[in-house]
Amino acid sequence: MNYVFPPDVDCRVKRQLETGSYHSEDDVLRAAMTALEHEHDDLEGIQAGVADMEAGRFRPFSEIDAAFRLKHNIPAKS
């Protein structure tokens, strides 16, 4: 698939190519798409966490802290 980037995007792609981190425009595009997918996944996770909190599906930090310390044999705070 051939695609002509808008001038501003073309400039940004060329700057990335100049770093030597990418061998082609396709590599830059793949990296950008991967970053977008990770961002989307992160946002979905955050939204799910907020929904869980709003629905009362959470444990107090003190409970999580105590379980973590017990599992890793870390003394309780003084």
N, C-alpha and C positions, 0 to 999 in steps of 0.2 A: 504494500500500500504506500503510495507516494503522498506526502502531505507537505504543503508549503506553510511553514510557521509564519505567524504575523511578525513584523519587524522586531518588536520588543522581545518576543519569545526567542526568535532566531538569535538575537544578540546574547541572550542569557544562555542558550544552548552552546553557542560558540565559546563563551567564557568558560563553560564547564569543560568543553573539549580541550581548551588551552591549558587546563590544569594537568592534563595527562592522565586523569583518573578514569576517563572514558575513551574508548576507541572509536565510537561512532555516535551519530545522532540517535540511533536505535538504542544504544546503551544508556544514553542520557534519559531518553523517554521511558525505558524500562525502570530505571532507578526512580524517576519521578512518579511513575504509576505505583511502584512498590511503596514509596513513602505515603502516597495518598491512601492506599489500601490500609497501611498501618495506622494512619491517622483516623480513618473511618472506624477501624476495629477498636482503637482506644476510646473514641467518643461513644461507641455503642456500649463498651464496658462501663464507662463512667455513668452513662444514662441508666444502665441496669442497676448500678450501685445506688444511685440516687433514688430510683424507684423502690429498691429494696428497703432503703432507710425510711422512705415515706410510708411504706407499708408495714413498718415495724419489724422487718426481717434483718435484725442485726444483733450483735452481742456487745456489751460494754467493753471498752478497752481494758479495764482492770481484769476482766475474765480472760481475755486473749493473752494479756501479759502474764498472768499467773500460769496459764497452760504452757506458754512458750518457755518460761523460766523452769518449770517442772521438767519439761521434755529435754531441755538442754542443760539441766543441772546448774542453773544460775541462781544464786541466792536471792531471796526477796529483798526489795529495797528496804533500807533502814528508816 
